[in-house]
Amino acid sequence: ARERVRSEPLGIDPGNYCYIYEYAQHLQNEVNERKRKRAEEKKLVMMMTTKNIANQNQQESQNIKEMK
């Protein structure tokens, strides 16, 4: 069945090619936007984690200095 489907023409009107292309571009742009937002969120989480670790280390070193 798969081979039969591959060998048959799709029957798409050439006038609709530009709409199909534009829609595919639109979908790709949406995917890229979601990827960009996800990457920004990960980056923000990493920055916050790094900042928290730095604050903890600073607090620990301050506590050690106070103990001396």
PyMOL commands that set and color helices and strands:
alter all, ss='L'
color gray80, all
select helices_A, chain A and resi 2-7+14-67
alter helices_A, ss='H'
color red, helices_A
deselect
rebuild
show_as cartoon
